[in-house]
Structures are given as structure tokens and as C-alpha cells.
Amino acid sequence: MENAHVNSPKKNGQISLDNINSGKKVRICGINGGKGIYRRLLSLGIIPGNEVEVVSIHPWGGPVILKLDDTQLAMGRGMARKVQVVEL
């Protein structure tokens, strides 16, 4: 059975970072995860309120490449799925 909620928008237009198309700018709204994932994302600069650009999303479950200020970083799909964003 198909999961209908995977690609559907969340409340207030929020969706998970892994569902954003390449080239889009987004604002981080929240992180759905425990303390460990939250701390890891904070250490990368993925902080609610920050804006990032999605540089690319590699096919077949590959990493999501983000640009934050002058830095590019890669994160796995599972981690990106925990980050809630809104498109700008």
C-alpha cells in the first residue's frame, strides 16, 4: 500500500527537506527527531529560522546537497526527511 503522506504538504505549507526540488530556497521550520539528531543538525547549521538552498538531490536515495551561506554540505535522505521546511 502506498503512503499518501510522503509527498503531501504538512500544516502551514511545511514539507520535509527531502521533498524539495533542486535550486529551491527554503527556511528551516523544525526538526523531527531525538536529541542526537537535533544536536547533529544544529552543529551543521541546520537551525530553525535559517535559510538554505537545495543544490541537488541525488537519485536512488542518494544525499541531499545544501548550500548554507558560503558552505555546501551533504546529508543523507533519512536525516533530510526529519527537517521540516517552507519554500521561499
N, CA, C and O atoms as a CHARMM CRD file, in Angstrom:
* protein
*
  352
    1    1 MET  N      0.84300  -1.17800   0.00000 PROA 1      0.00000
    2    1 MET  CA     0.00000   0.00000   0.00000 PROA 1      0.00000
    3    1 MET  C      0.89100   1.24500   0.00000 PROA 1      0.00000
    4    1 MET  O      1.94000   1.26400   0.64400 PROA 1      0.00000
    5    2 GLU  N      0.48000   2.25300  -0.70400 PROA 2      0.00000
    6    2 GLU  CA     1.23900   3.48200  -0.86000 PROA 2      0.00000
    7    2 GLU  C      1.00200   4.42000   0.33100 PROA 2      0.00000
    8    2 GLU  O     -0.11900   4.52100   0.82900 PROA 2      0.00000
    9    3 ASN  N      2.06300   5.10600   0.78700 PROA 3      0.00000
   10    3 ASN  CA     1.93700   6.09500   1.84700 PROA 3      0.00000
   11    3 ASN  C      1.55400   7.42700   1.23300 PROA 3      0.00000
   12    3 ASN  O      2.37100   8.05200   0.55700 PROA 3      0.00000
   13    4 ALA  N      0.34200   7.86700   1.45100 PROA 4      0.00000
   14    4 ALA  CA    -0.15500   9.10300   0.84700 PROA 4      0.00000
   15    4 ALA  C      0.51100  10.33700   1.44900 PROA 4      0.00000
   16    4 ALA  O      0.57600  11.37800   0.79500 PROA 4      0.00000
   17    5 HSD  N      1.00200  10.24100   2.67300 PROA 5      0.00000
   18    5 HSD  CA     1.54500  11.42400   3.34000 PROA 5      0.00000
   19    5 HSD  C      2.98500  11.71800   2.96500 PROA 5      0.00000
   20    5 HSD  O      3.48900  12.77600   3.34200 PROA 5      0.00000
   21    6 VAL  N      3.67200  10.85400   2.25100 PROA 6      0.00000
   22    6 VAL  CA     5.08700  11.03600   1.98100 PROA 6      0.00000
   23    6 VAL  C      5.36000  12.32600   1.20600 PROA 6      0.00000
   24    6 VAL  O      6.24400  13.08800   1.59700 PROA 6      0.00000
   25    7 ASN  N      4.63900  12.59100   0.13700 PROA 7      0.00000
   26    7 ASN  CA     4.89300  13.77600  -0.66500 PROA 7      0.00000
   27    7 ASN  C      3.86600  14.87900  -0.46600 PROA 7      0.00000
   28    7 ASN  O      3.90300  15.88500  -1.17400 PROA 7      0.00000
   29    8 SER  N      2.96600  14.71500   0.46900 PROA 8      0.00000
   30    8 SER  CA     1.92600  15.71800   0.65500 PROA 8      0.00000
   31    8 SER  C      2.39000  16.81100   1.60800 PROA 8      0.00000
   32    8 SER  O      3.14700  16.53700   2.53900 PROA 8      0.00000
   33    9 PRO  N      1.94600  18.05100   1.38700 PROA 9      0.00000
   34    9 PRO  CA     2.33300  19.14700   2.26300 PROA 9      0.00000
   35    9 PRO  C      1.84100  18.93100   3.69200 PROA 9      0.00000
   36    9 PRO  O      0.80200  18.31300   3.92300 PROA 9      0.00000
   37   10 LYS  N      2.60200  19.44900   4.63200 PROA 10     0.00000
   38   10 LYS  CA     2.23100  19.39100   6.04200 PROA 10     0.00000
   39   10 LYS  C      1.46700  20.66500   6.39500 PROA 10     0.00000
   40   10 LYS  O      1.17100  21.48400   5.52500 PROA 10     0.00000
   41   11 LYS  N      1.15400  20.81900   7.66600 PROA 11     0.00000
   42   11 LYS  CA     0.48300  22.03100   8.12300 PROA 11     0.00000
   43   11 LYS  C      1.32200  23.25700   7.79100 PROA 11     0.00000
   44   11 LYS  O      2.55200  23.20300   7.80400 PROA 11     0.00000
   45   12 ASN  N      0.65200  24.34800   7.49700 PROA 12     0.00000
   46   12 ASN  CA     1.28500  25.63300   7.22000 PROA 12     0.00000
   47   12 ASN  C      2.26200  25.56900   6.05600 PROA 12     0.00000
   48   12 ASN  O      3.21000  26.35400   6.00800 PROA 12     0.00000
   49   13 GLY  N      2.05500  24.65900   5.12300 PROA 13     0.00000
   50   13 GLY  CA     2.92200  24.56200   3.95700 PROA 13     0.00000
   51   13 GLY  C      4.26100  23.90800   4.20900 PROA 13     0.00000
   52   13 GLY  O      5.11600  23.90800   3.32300 PROA 13     0.00000
   53   14 GLN  N      4.47100  23.34900   5.38800 PROA 14     0.00000
   54   14 GLN  CA     5.74000  22.70700   5.70600 PROA 14     0.00000
   55   14 GLN  C      5.81800  21.32200   5.07200 PROA 14     0.00000
   56   14 GLN  O      4.85300  20.55800   5.09000 PROA 14     0.00000
   57   15 ILE  N      6.97900  21.01700   4.51700 PROA 15     0.00000
   58   15 ILE  CA     7.24300  19.68100   3.99900 PROA 15     0.00000
   59   15 ILE  C      8.64500  19.27500   4.42600 PROA 15     0.00000
   60   15 ILE  O      9.42000  20.10800   4.89600 PROA 15     0.00000
   61   16 SER  N      8.96400  18.02100   4.26600 PROA 16     0.00000
   62   16 SER  CA    10.29900  17.57400   4.65700 PROA 16     0.00000
   63   16 SER  C     11.30500  17.97900   3.58000 PROA 16     0.00000
   64   16 SER  O     10.97300  18.06600   2.39800 PROA 16     0.00000
   65   17 LEU  N     12.51400  18.21800   4.00900 PROA 17     0.00000
   66   17 LEU  CA    13.57700  18.71600   3.14400 PROA 17     0.00000
   67   17 LEU  C     13.85200  17.77700   1.97000 PROA 17     0.00000
   68   17 LEU  O     14.24300  18.24000   0.89900 PROA 17     0.00000
   69   18 ASP  N     13.65800  16.48500   2.14700 PROA 18     0.00000
   70   18 ASP  CA    13.93500  15.53800   1.06200 PROA 18     0.00000
   71   18 ASP  C     12.91200  15.62600  -0.06800 PROA 18     0.00000
   72   18 ASP  O     13.10200  14.99000  -1.10600 PROA 18     0.00000
   73   19 ASN  N     11.84200  16.38600   0.09700 PROA 19     0.00000
   74   19 ASN  CA    10.82100  16.55000  -0.94600 PROA 19     0.00000
   75   19 ASN  C     10.92600  17.86900  -1.70400 PROA 19     0.00000
   76   19 ASN  O     10.03400  18.20400  -2.48300 PROA 19     0.00000
   77   20 ILE  N     11.99100  18.61300  -1.48900 PROA 20     0.00000
   78   20 ILE  CA    12.18100  19.90400  -2.16000 PROA 20     0.00000
   79   20 ILE  C     12.99300  19.69300  -3.43300 PROA 20     0.00000
   80   20 ILE  O     13.93700  18.90400  -3.44600 PROA 20     0.00000
   81   21 ASN  N     12.63000  20.38800  -4.49100 PROA 21     0.00000
   82   21 ASN  CA    13.36200  20.28800  -5.75500 PROA 21     0.00000
   83   21 ASN  C     14.67400  21.05900  -5.70700 PROA 21     0.00000
   84   21 ASN  O     14.80600  22.03500  -4.96800 PROA 21     0.00000
   85   22 SER  N     15.63600  20.61500  -6.49700 PROA 22     0.00000
   86   22 SER  CA    16.92700  21.29100  -6.61200 PROA 22     0.00000
   87   22 SER  C     16.72300  22.73400  -7.05200 PROA 22     0.00000
   88   22 SER  O     15.82900  23.03700  -7.84200 PROA 22     0.00000
   89   23 GLY  N     17.57100  23.62200  -6.52700 PROA 23     0.00000
   90   23 GLY  CA    17.51300  25.03200  -6.89100 PROA 23     0.00000
   91   23 GLY  C     16.57800  25.86600  -6.04300 PROA 23     0.00000
   92   23 GLY  O     16.56500  27.09000  -6.17300 PROA 23     0.00000
   93   24 LYS  N     15.79800  25.24400  -5.18000 PROA 24     0.00000
   94   24 LYS  CA    14.84000  25.97600  -4.34200 PROA 24     0.00000
   95   24 LYS  C     15.50700  26.44800  -3.05200 PROA 24     0.00000
   96   24 LYS  O     16.38900  25.78500  -2.50600 PROA 24     0.00000
   97   25 LYS  N     15.06200  27.60800  -2.58400 PROA 25     0.00000
   98   25 LYS  CA    15.49400  28.11400  -1.28000 PROA 25     0.00000
   99   25 LYS  C     14.38400  27.84100  -0.28000 PROA 25     0.00000
  100   25 LYS  O     13.20000  27.97200  -0.59200 PROA 25     0.00000
  101   26 VAL  N     14.78300  27.46100   0.92200 PROA 26     0.00000
  102   26 VAL  CA    13.81300  27.11400   1.96200 PROA 26     0.00000
  103   26 VAL  C     14.22900  27.71400   3.30000 PROA 26     0.00000
  104   26 VAL  O     15.38700  28.07300   3.51500 PROA 26     0.00000
  105   27 ARG  N     13.25700  27.80800   4.18200 PROA 27     0.00000
  106   27 ARG  CA    13.51500  28.21800   5.57300 PROA 27     0.00000
  107   27 ARG  C     13.27000  26.99600   6.45100 PROA 27     0.00000
  108   27 ARG  O     12.25300  26.31500   6.31700 PROA 27     0.00000
  109   28 ILE  N     14.20300  26.73000   7.34200 PROA 28     0.00000
  110   28 ILE  CA    14.07500  25.61600   8.28000 PROA 28     0.00000
  111   28 ILE  C     13.01400  25.97800   9.30900 PROA 28     0.00000
  112   28 ILE  O     13.08400  27.04000   9.92800 PROA 28     0.00000
  113   29 CYS  N     12.02800  25.09800   9.49400 PROA 29     0.00000
  114   29 CYS  CA    10.93700  25.34600  10.44700 PROA 29     0.00000
  115   29 CYS  C     11.06300  24.48300  11.69800 PROA 29     0.00000
  116   29 CYS  O     10.67900  24.90900  12.78800 PROA 29     0.00000
  117   30 GLY  N     11.58900  23.29400  11.54900 PROA 30     0.00000
  118   30 GLY  CA    11.67800  22.40800  12.69800 PROA 30     0.00000
  119   30 GLY  C     12.41300  21.12900  12.35500 PROA 30     0.00000
  120   30 GLY  O     12.68300  20.83100  11.19100 PROA 30     0.00000
  121   31 ILE  N     12.72900  20.38300  13.39800 PROA 31     0.00000
  122   31 ILE  CA    13.42700  19.11500  13.25600 PROA 31     0.00000
  123   31 ILE  C     12.64300  18.06900  14.02300 PROA 31     0.00000
  124   31 ILE  O     12.38200  18.22600  15.21600 PROA 31     0.00000
  125   32 ASN  N     12.26800  16.99500  13.33000 PROA 32     0.00000
  126   32 ASN  CA    11.52800  15.90000  13.95400 PROA 32     0.00000
  127   32 ASN  C     12.49200  14.77800  14.29100 PROA 32     0.00000
  128   32 ASN  O     12.78900  13.92900  13.45000 PROA 32     0.00000
  129   33 GLY  N     12.96600  14.77800  15.49000 PROA 33     0.00000
  130   33 GLY  CA    13.90400  13.73000  15.88200 PROA 33     0.00000
  131   33 GLY  C     14.31200  13.90400  17.32600 PROA 33     0.00000
  132   33 GLY  O     13.91700  14.85500  18.00000 PROA 33     0.00000
  133   34 GLY  N     15.10800  12.96800  17.78000 PROA 34     0.00000
  134   34 GLY  CA    15.58900  12.99400  19.15200 PROA 34     0.00000
  135   34 GLY  C     16.72800  13.98000  19.34300 PROA 34     0.00000
  136   34 GLY  O     17.11500  14.70500  18.42700 PROA 34     0.00000
  137   35 LYS  N     17.25600  13.98600  20.56800 PROA 35     0.00000
  138   35 LYS  CA    18.32400  14.92800  20.92400 PROA 35     0.00000
  139   35 LYS  C     19.56800  14.75100  20.06500 PROA 35     0.00000
  140   35 LYS  O     20.22000  15.73100  19.70300 PROA 35     0.00000
  141   36 GLY  N     19.90100  13.50500  19.73700 PROA 36     0.00000
  142   36 GLY  CA    21.10300  13.24600  18.95500 PROA 36     0.00000
  143   36 GLY  C     21.02700  13.83700  17.56300 PROA 36     0.00000
  144   36 GLY  O     21.95900  14.51400  17.12800 PROA 36     0.00000
  145   37 ILE  N     19.94900  13.59800  16.86700 PROA 37     0.00000
  146   37 ILE  CA    19.79200  14.13100  15.50500 PROA 37     0.00000
  147   37 ILE  C     19.67000  15.64500  15.55400 PROA 37     0.00000
  148   37 ILE  O     20.19200  16.34400  14.68500 PROA 37     0.00000
  149   38 TYR  N     18.98400  16.14800  16.56300 PROA 38     0.00000
  150   38 TYR  CA    18.82300  17.59300  16.70900 PROA 38     0.00000
  151   38 TYR  C     20.19200  18.26500  16.89600 PROA 38     0.00000
  152   38 TYR  O     20.48300  19.27000  16.24900 PROA 38     0.00000
  153   39 ARG  N     21.02800  17.70900  17.78100 PROA 39     0.00000
  154   39 ARG  CA    22.35900  18.27200  18.01600 PROA 39     0.00000
  155   39 ARG  C     23.23100  18.19100  16.76300 PROA 39     0.00000
  156   39 ARG  O     23.96100  19.12900  16.44400 PROA 39     0.00000
  157   40 ARG  N     23.14900  17.07000  16.06300 PROA 40     0.00000
  158   40 ARG  CA    23.94800  16.89700  14.84900 PROA 40     0.00000
  159   40 ARG  C     23.56300  17.94100  13.81000 PROA 40     0.00000
  160   40 ARG  O     24.43700  18.56400  13.20700 PROA 40     0.00000
  161   41 LEU  N     22.26700  18.13900  13.59500 PROA 41     0.00000
  162   41 LEU  CA    21.81700  19.11700  12.61900 PROA 41     0.00000
  163   41 LEU  C     22.18000  20.54400  13.04000 PROA 41     0.00000
  164   41 LEU  O     22.56400  21.36000  12.20200 PROA 41     0.00000
  165   42 LEU  N     22.06000  20.84300  14.33000 PROA 42     0.00000
  166   42 LEU  CA    22.45900  22.16500  14.81600 PROA 42     0.00000
  167   42 LEU  C     23.93800  22.41100  14.54900 PROA 42     0.00000
  168   42 LEU  O     24.32200  23.52100  14.17900 PROA 42     0.00000
  169   43 SER  N     24.76900  21.39300  14.73200 PROA 43     0.00000
  170   43 SER  CA    26.21100  21.53700  14.50600 PROA 43     0.00000
  171   43 SER  C     26.52200  21.80900  13.03200 PROA 43     0.00000
  172   43 SER  O     27.55800  22.39500  12.71800 PROA 43     0.00000
  173   44 LEU  N     25.63500  21.39000  12.12900 PROA 44     0.00000
  174   44 LEU  CA    25.81200  21.64100  10.69900 PROA 44     0.00000
  175   44 LEU  C     25.24500  22.99800  10.27700 PROA 44     0.00000
  176   44 LEU  O     25.42200  23.41000   9.13000 PROA 44     0.00000
  177   45 GLY  N     24.56600  23.69300  11.19000 PROA 45     0.00000
  178   45 GLY  CA    23.94900  24.97700  10.86200 PROA 45     0.00000
  179   45 GLY  C     22.49600  24.85700  10.43700 PROA 45     0.00000
  180   45 GLY  O     21.89300  25.84000  10.00600 PROA 45     0.00000
  181   46 ILE  N     21.92500  23.65600  10.55300 PROA 46     0.00000
  182   46 ILE  CA    20.51700  23.44000  10.22900 PROA 46     0.00000
  183   46 ILE  C     19.71800  23.79900  11.47700 PROA 46     0.00000
  184   46 ILE  O     19.41200  22.94900  12.31300 PROA 46     0.00000
  185   47 ILE  N     19.39400  25.07400  11.57400 PROA 47     0.00000
  186   47 ILE  CA    18.76100  25.64500  12.75900 PROA 47     0.00000
  187   47 ILE  C     17.43600  26.26100  12.33800 PROA 47     0.00000
  188   47 ILE  O     17.39500  26.98100  11.34100 PROA 47     0.00000
  189   48 PRO  N     16.35500  26.00600  13.06100 PROA 48     0.00000
  190   48 PRO  CA    15.07900  26.63400  12.71900 PROA 48     0.00000
  191   48 PRO  C     15.24100  28.14500  12.55000 PROA 48     0.00000
  192   48 PRO  O     15.81400  28.82400  13.40200 PROA 48     0.00000
  193   49 GLY  N     14.72600  28.64800  11.43600 PROA 49     0.00000
  194   49 GLY  CA    14.84100  30.06200  11.09800 PROA 49     0.00000
  195   49 GLY  C     15.88400  30.33100  10.02600 PROA 49     0.00000
  196   49 GLY  O     15.78000  31.31900   9.30000 PROA 49     0.00000
  197   50 ASN  N     16.90000  29.45700   9.91600 PROA 50     0.00000
  198   50 ASN  CA    17.92400  29.63200   8.89000 PROA 50     0.00000
  199   50 ASN  C     17.36200  29.32900   7.51200 PROA 50     0.00000
  200   50 ASN  O     16.43600  28.53200   7.36200 PROA 50     0.00000
  201   51 GLU  N     17.94000  29.98400   6.50500 PROA 51     0.00000
  202   51 GLU  CA    17.56500  29.72800   5.12000 PROA 51     0.00000
  203   51 GLU  C     18.68900  28.97700   4.43300 PROA 51     0.00000
  204   51 GLU  O     19.86400  29.29400   4.61700 PROA 51     0.00000
  205   52 VAL  N     18.32100  27.97200   3.63500 PROA 52     0.00000
  206   52 VAL  CA    19.29100  27.19400   2.88000 PROA 52     0.00000
  207   52 VAL  C     18.78600  27.02400   1.45400 PROA 52     0.00000
  208   52 VAL  O     17.59100  27.15800   1.18900 PROA 52     0.00000
  209   53 GLU  N     19.70300  26.72700   0.54200 PROA 53     0.00000
  210   53 GLU  CA    19.35000  26.41600  -0.84300 PROA 53     0.00000
  211   53 GLU  C     19.61100  24.94400  -1.07700 PROA 53     0.00000
  212   53 GLU  O     20.65100  24.42100  -0.67600 PROA 53     0.00000
  213   54 VAL  N     18.67400  24.27400  -1.72400 PROA 54     0.00000
  214   54 VAL  CA    18.85900  22.87800  -2.09500 PROA 54     0.00000
  215   54 VAL  C     19.61000  22.87400  -3.42300 PROA 54     0.00000
  216   54 VAL  O     19.05100  23.23200  -4.45900 PROA 54     0.00000
  217   55 VAL  N     20.88100  22.46800  -3.38900 PROA 55     0.00000
  218   55 VAL  CA    21.71600  22.46200  -4.58400 PROA 55     0.00000
  219   55 VAL  C     21.34100  21.27900  -5.46800 PROA 55     0.00000
  220   55 VAL  O     21.14100  21.43500  -6.67200 PROA 55     0.00000
  221   56 SER  N     21.24800  20.10100  -4.87000 PROA 56     0.00000
  222   56 SER  CA    20.84300  18.92000  -5.63700 PROA 56     0.00000
  223   56 SER  C     20.35300  17.82700  -4.70600 PROA 56     0.00000
  224   56 SER  O     20.72400  17.75500  -3.53400 PROA 56     0.00000
  225   57 ILE  N     19.50800  16.98200  -5.27000 PROA 57     0.00000
  226   57 ILE  CA    19.04400  15.79200  -4.56900 PROA 57     0.00000
  227   57 ILE  C     19.37300  14.62200  -5.49000 PROA 57     0.00000
  228   57 ILE  O     18.79200  14.48400  -6.56700 PROA 57     0.00000
  229   58 HSD  N     20.29700  13.79600  -5.06100 PROA 58     0.00000
  230   58 HSD  CA    20.75100  12.68600  -5.88800 PROA 58     0.00000
  231   58 HSD  C     19.68500  11.59700  -5.95600 PROA 58     0.00000
  232   58 HSD  O     18.99800  11.32500  -4.97200 PROA 58     0.00000
  233   59 PRO  N     19.55500  10.97900  -7.12200 PROA 59     0.00000
  234   59 PRO  CA    18.54000   9.93900  -7.29800 PROA 59     0.00000
  235   59 PRO  C     18.86100   8.66700  -6.52100 PROA 59     0.00000
  236   59 PRO  O     19.96600   8.49100  -6.00800 PROA 59     0.00000
  237   60 TRP  N     17.88600   7.80100  -6.45200 PROA 60     0.00000
  238   60 TRP  CA    18.02400   6.47800  -5.83400 PROA 60     0.00000
  239   60 TRP  C     18.42700   6.54900  -4.36900 PROA 60     0.00000
  240   60 TRP  O     19.19500   5.71800  -3.88500 PROA 60     0.00000
  241   61 GLY  N     17.90500   7.54300  -3.67100 PROA 61     0.00000
  242   61 GLY  CA    18.15200   7.63000  -2.23100 PROA 61     0.00000
  243   61 GLY  C     19.48800   8.22700  -1.85800 PROA 61     0.00000
  244   61 GLY  O     19.91800   8.11300  -0.71000 PROA 61     0.00000
  245   62 GLY  N     20.16000   8.86800  -2.81600 PROA 62     0.00000
  246   62 GLY  CA    21.44600   9.49700  -2.54100 PROA 62     0.00000
  247   62 GLY  C     21.29000  10.73000  -1.67100 PROA 62     0.00000
  248   62 GLY  O     20.18100  11.07100  -1.26000 PROA 62     0.00000
  249   63 PRO  N     22.40100  11.40100  -1.38900 PROA 63     0.00000
  250   63 PRO  CA    22.35400  12.53400  -0.45300 PROA 63     0.00000
  251   63 PRO  C     21.66600  13.77000  -1.01600 PROA 63     0.00000
  252   63 PRO  O     21.49100  13.92400  -2.22500 PROA 63     0.00000
  253   64 VAL  N     21.28600  14.63900  -0.09300 PROA 64     0.00000
  254   64 VAL  CA    20.74600  15.96300  -0.40300 PROA 64     0.00000
  255   64 VAL  C     21.90000  16.93800  -0.18200 PROA 64     0.00000
  256   64 VAL  O     22.50100  16.95900   0.89200 PROA 64     0.00000
  257   65 ILE  N     22.20900  17.74300  -1.19700 PROA 65     0.00000
  258   65 ILE  CA    23.29700  18.71600  -1.10400 PROA 65     0.00000
  259   65 ILE  C     22.68100  20.08500  -0.86700 PROA 65     0.00000
  260   65 ILE  O     21.82000  20.53300  -1.62300 PROA 65     0.00000
  261   66 LEU  N     23.13500  20.74200   0.19500 PROA 66     0.00000
  262   66 LEU  CA    22.59700  22.04200   0.59200 PROA 66     0.00000
  263   66 LEU  C     23.67800  23.10600   0.55300 PROA 66     0.00000
  264   66 LEU  O     24.86300  22.81100   0.71200 PROA 66     0.00000
  265   67 LYS  N     23.25700  24.35100   0.34000 PROA 67     0.00000
  266   67 LYS  CA    24.15600  25.48700   0.45800 PROA 67     0.00000
  267   67 LYS  C     23.65000  26.34700   1.59700 PROA 67     0.00000
  268   67 LYS  O     22.50700  26.80200   1.58900 PROA 67     0.00000
  269   68 LEU  N     24.50700  26.56300   2.56800 PROA 68     0.00000
  270   68 LEU  CA    24.20400  27.38100   3.74300 PROA 68     0.00000
  271   68 LEU  C     25.27700  28.45200   3.81600 PROA 68     0.00000
  272   68 LEU  O     26.43300  28.14900   4.11300 PROA 68     0.00000
  273   69 ASP  N     24.91700  29.69100   3.55300 PROA 69     0.00000
  274   69 ASP  CA    25.87700  30.78900   3.42900 PROA 69     0.00000
  275   69 ASP  C     26.87500  30.43000   2.32600 PROA 69     0.00000
  276   69 ASP  O     26.47100  30.23800   1.17900 PROA 69     0.00000
  277   70 ASP  N     28.15700  30.33600   2.64400 PROA 70     0.00000
  278   70 ASP  CA    29.17100  30.00700   1.63200 PROA 70     0.00000
  279   70 ASP  C     29.61500  28.55000   1.70000 PROA 70     0.00000
  280   70 ASP  O     30.63200  28.18500   1.11100 PROA 70     0.00000
  281   71 THR  N     28.87400  27.72900   2.40100 PROA 71     0.00000
  282   71 THR  CA    29.25600  26.33600   2.62000 PROA 71     0.00000
  283   71 THR  C     28.25000  25.39100   1.98900 PROA 71     0.00000
  284   71 THR  O     27.04100  25.60300   2.08500 PROA 71     0.00000
  285   72 GLN  N     28.75600  24.34100   1.34100 PROA 72     0.00000
  286   72 GLN  CA    27.88500  23.27500   0.86100 PROA 72     0.00000
  287   72 GLN  C     28.06400  22.08700   1.78800 PROA 72     0.00000
  288   72 GLN  O     29.17100  21.78100   2.23100 PROA 72     0.00000
  289   73 LEU  N     26.94500  21.42300   2.07300 PROA 73     0.00000
  290   73 LEU  CA    27.01300  20.23000   2.90700 PROA 73     0.00000
  291   73 LEU  C     26.08000  19.17200   2.36100 PROA 73     0.00000
  292   73 LEU  O     25.07800  19.47400   1.71200 PROA 73     0.00000
  293   74 ALA  N     26.42300  17.93800   2.63300 PROA 74     0.00000
  294   74 ALA  CA    25.61600  16.80100   2.18000 PROA 74     0.00000
  295   74 ALA  C     24.98800  16.14600   3.40100 PROA 74     0.00000
  296   74 ALA  O     25.61200  16.03400   4.45600 PROA 74     0.00000
  297   75 MET  N     23.75500  15.72000   3.23700 PROA 75     0.00000
  298   75 MET  CA    23.09700  14.97700   4.30700 PROA 75     0.00000
  299   75 MET  C     22.31600  13.83600   3.68000 PROA 75     0.00000
  300   75 MET  O     21.79400  13.95600   2.57100 PROA 75     0.00000
  301   76 GLY  N     22.24400  12.75400   4.38800 PROA 76     0.00000
  302   76 GLY  CA    21.50700  11.59700   3.90800 PROA 76     0.00000
  303   76 GLY  C     20.01100  11.87000   3.85900 PROA 76     0.00000
  304   76 GLY  O     19.50500  12.77100   4.52800 PROA 76     0.00000
  305   77 ARG  N     19.31900  11.07800   3.05800 PROA 77     0.00000
  306   77 ARG  CA    17.87000  11.25100   2.90500 PROA 77     0.00000
  307   77 ARG  C     17.12400  11.07300   4.21800 PROA 77     0.00000
  308   77 ARG  O     16.17500  11.80600   4.49600 PROA 77     0.00000
  309   78 GLY  N     17.54100  10.11200   5.02300 PROA 78     0.00000
  310   78 GLY  CA    16.86300   9.87900   6.29600 PROA 78     0.00000
  311   78 GLY  C     16.93000  11.09300   7.19700 PROA 78     0.00000
  312   78 GLY  O     15.94700  11.44800   7.84700 PROA 78     0.00000
  313   79 MET  N     18.09300  11.73100   7.23600 PROA 79     0.00000
  314   79 MET  CA    18.25000  12.93300   8.04800 PROA 79     0.00000
  315   79 MET  C     17.44600  14.07500   7.44800 PROA 79     0.00000
  316   79 MET  O     16.79100  14.82100   8.17500 PROA 79     0.00000
  317   80 ALA  N     17.49000  14.21900   6.11600 PROA 80     0.00000
  318   80 ALA  CA    16.74800  15.29700   5.44500 PROA 80     0.00000
  319   80 ALA  C     15.24600  15.14600   5.66400 PROA 80     0.00000
  320   80 ALA  O     14.52100  16.13900   5.72600 PROA 80     0.00000
  321   81 ARG  N     14.78400  13.92000   5.77800 PROA 81     0.00000
  322   81 ARG  CA    13.35800  13.65100   5.99100 PROA 81     0.00000
  323   81 ARG  C     12.88800  14.19200   7.34800 PROA 81     0.00000
  324   81 ARG  O     11.69700  14.44300   7.53300 PROA 81     0.00000
  325   82 LYS  N     13.80100  14.36900   8.28000 PROA 82     0.00000
  326   82 LYS  CA    13.44100  14.84800   9.62200 PROA 82     0.00000
  327   82 LYS  C     13.40000  16.37200   9.71500 PROA 82     0.00000
  328   82 LYS  O     12.96400  16.92000  10.72700 PROA 82     0.00000
  329   83 VAL  N     13.85300  17.05900   8.66200 PROA 83     0.00000
  330   83 VAL  CA    13.90100  18.52600   8.66700 PROA 83     0.00000
  331   83 VAL  C     12.66400  19.06600   7.95900 PROA 83     0.00000
  332   83 VAL  O     12.43200  18.77000   6.78600 PROA 83     0.00000
  333   84 GLN  N     11.87900  19.85400   8.67200 PROA 84     0.00000
  334   84 GLN  CA    10.66400  20.46600   8.12400 PROA 84     0.00000
  335   84 GLN  C     10.99700  21.86600   7.63800 PROA 84     0.00000
  336   84 GLN  O     11.63200  22.64700   8.34700 PROA 84     0.00000
  337   85 VAL  N     10.55600  22.18300   6.40700 PROA 85     0.00000
  338   85 VAL  CA    10.90000  23.46600   5.78500 PROA 85     0.00000
  339   85 VAL  C      9.67800  24.06700   5.09600 PROA 85     0.00000
  340   85 VAL  O      8.66900  23.39100   4.89600 PROA 85     0.00000
  341   86 VAL  N      9.78200  25.34600   4.73700 PROA 86     0.00000
  342   86 VAL  CA     8.83700  26.00500   3.85600 PROA 86     0.00000
  343   86 VAL  C      9.63500  26.62200   2.72400 PROA 86     0.00000
  344   86 VAL  O     10.72300  27.15600   2.93900 PROA 86     0.00000
  345   87 GLU  N      9.08700  26.54500   1.50300 PROA 87     0.00000
  346   87 GLU  CA     9.75500  27.14800   0.35700 PROA 87     0.00000
  347   87 GLU  C      9.64900  28.65900   0.42900 PROA 87     0.00000
  348   87 GLU  O      8.65400  29.20200   0.90900 PROA 87     0.00000
  349   88 LEU  N     10.67600  29.32700  -0.04900 PROA 88     0.00000
  350   88 LEU  CA    10.67800  30.79200  -0.09000 PROA 88     0.00000
  351   88 LEU  C     10.37000  31.27900  -1.48400 PROA 88     0.00000
  352   88 LEU  O     10.32600  32.48600  -1.72000 PROA 88     0.00000
